[in-house]
Amino acid sequence: MRWRVPLTVRLTLLFTLGSGAVLLALGWLVASTIASHFEDLDREEVAGKIEHAAHVIAAMEQPLRREVVAERLSATFAGHSELVMQVRGPQGRLWLASPGVQFPAPLGNATEVLRWNAGGRSFHGLARVLPGAGDGPIELILAVDTAHHDRFMRSFRRTLWRFIAGAMLLMGLLGWVAARRGLAPLRAMREQAAAVTAQSLDRRLPTQAVPAELADLATTLNEMLERLEDAFRRLSDFSSDLAHELRTPISNLMMQTQVALSRPRDADSYRDILESNAEEHERLARMISDMLFLAKAENGLAIVHREPVDLAREVHDLFDFYEALADERTIRLEMQGAGVVQGDRLMLRRALNNLLSNALRHTPAGGHVAVTIVRQEGLLSLTVENTGEMIPAQHLARLFERFYRADPSRQHASGEGTGLGLAITQAILRAHKGDVAVASQPGSTSFSLRFPF
C-alpha cells in the first residue's frame, strides 16, 4: 500500500527546504562577497607595493645592475613576510626571487590579479614590465601570500555551514509547530465530521470558529450534510410509506386466503376470492412498476425518445378516454391553445393522464376541468385546472413526494391510485428538462407543466 505523506510533514519539509535554500543562497552570497573583498584588498596592497618598487628601480643609477636591484628591493620590503617577488632582467635573466616560491612564466603587464598555487601556498599578485637600459626591459612580479585569508575563509565557512544546518533544524521545528497549529482547525473539523452519524445528521460544523481559508470548506460540508439529512429523511419516509402501502394489499391477500381455506367452498366462492386477489395483485404490480420507473428517473436512466409531440392532440385523446366518467359526474372538460414539444410521447401522455385523472377524482359533480396551453418567456406551459376544494398551503410543497396525500382519510377509499402519480409526473418533466408546479386557491387548483423550447 502506498504511504501517504501527512500534510503536516509536507508543509514542514517545504518550509524547511525553502528556508534552507534561502539560507544557503545567503551564505554563498556572504562568502563570495568576503572573498571578493579580500581579493580587492590584495589587489590594492600589491598595486601599491609594485608602484613603490617601480619608483625605487626608476631612482637607481643607470645602467641597472642585478646586485644593486636585488639589494635595494630586499631592503625596501624587509619585514613584509607575506610579500614575495621576482625580478627578471633583460633577456629574461633572473635577478631576484623569493626563496621557496615558484612564480608563473613571464606575462608582461598584467592588469588582472594573478592567482597561482605553489608548495601548498596560494598567491595573489601583479606583474609589471619596467623600462630598462641597454639590453632590455625589466619584469617585476609582486604577490602576497593569502594563507591568512584562506584560514579565515575556511573558519568562516565552517561556522557559516554549521549555523545554516542549525538554523534549518530550528526552522524545521518551528515549521512543524506552525503547521500543527495551523492545521488544528482542520483536525477539529475532521473530529466533528467523524461524530456525524445517521442518527445525528442535524449536526453542523462551526463556520465562525475556523480561519477564513476553511470557512468555505465548512460551509460546503454543512450544505452537504443538509442534503444528506434531507435525502435520508426522504428515504426514511419513503421506506415507512412503502411498508405502509404494501401492508394493506398483502394483509388483504392473506386474510382472504386464510378465510377461503378455513372451510370448503363452492367454485363460485373461490372464483370471487381469486378475482379479489387479482385486483390486489394488479395494484401491487402497478405500484412496483411505478417505483421502478421513479428509481430509474432519479438515477438518470429514464430513456427519453425524442420526437415531436402535439400536446393538444394528446389532451383530446385523453378527453375521449375520460368522457364517459366526466358525463357520469356532469364534469365539463375544456381545452384551449396548442403546442408541440420534443419528447417521449408515451411518457408525456402518462404525465398528462396522471394530472387529468387526479383532477377528475377531486372535482365535485357539476364542476369543470380546463386545460390551457400557452407560450410565455421561452417556455411552453400546459396548465390543468379543476374546480374543488382548496389545498392547504402546508401540503402544496409535499404533493410531489412519493405516497404523500393531502387527505390521508381518502387513502384507498376508491381503490384507485398508489400515491405515486404526481411524483412520476415530476420525474417525467425533469427527464424532459422541464418542471411542474402547483397552485391552489379557494374553489380551484391548477397544475402546470413547463417545457423549454
Secondary structure, 3 states (H helix, E strand, C coil): CCCCCCHHHHHHHHHHHHHHHHHHHHHHHHHHHHHHHHHHHHHHHHHHHHHHHHHHHHCCCCCCCHHHHHHHHHHHCCCCCCEEEEEECHHHCEEEECCCCCCCCCCCCEEEEEEEEECCEEEEEEEEEECCCCCCCEEEEEEEECHHHHHHHHHHHHHHHHHHHHHHHHHHHHHHHHHHHHCHHHHHHHHHHHCCCCCCCCCCCCCCCCCHHHHHHHHHHHHHHHHHHHHHHHHHHHHHHHHHHHHHHHHHHHHHHHHHHCCCCCHHHHHHHHHHHHHHHHHHHHHHHHHHHHHHHHCCCCCCCCEEEEHHHHHHHHHHHHHHHHHHCCCEEEEECCCEEEECHHHHHHHHHHHHHHHHHHCCCCCEEEEEEEEECCEEEEEEEEECCCCCHHHHCCCCCCCCCCCHHHCCCCCCCCCCHHHHHHHHHHHCCCEEEEEEECCEEEEEEEEEC
